[in-house]
Amino acid sequence: MSISKEEAKQLLERMIFEDTLPQDWVQDVWGLSPLLGDGAAKLFDAFEALIDCCPEAQLENLVQSLYQERIDNS
């Protein structure tokens, strides 16, 4: 079953940020430390840029391999 780029992005966000919205995560980190918050904001920007430029097939493969790794380590 093929997944779209948007579906892959949502799955990766859930895997990384769990139940928190990515922007809220950045703000939470910023609240702990402005220096770390700046890094968190840059990391999230890079995450979004990679999602935008990565082909759907590669994103799908990434999501599948990460989920398989989680299952294997459970």
Sequence and secondary structure as in RCSB ss.txt:
>XXXX:A:sequence
MSISKEEAKQLLERMIFEDTLPQDWVQDVWGLSPLLGDGAAKLFDAFEALIDCCPEAQLENLVQSLYQERIDNS
>XXXX:A:secstr
    HHHHHHHHHHHHHTTS HHHHHHHHHHH HHHHHHHHHHHHHHHHHHHHS HHHHHHHHHHHHHHHHHT 
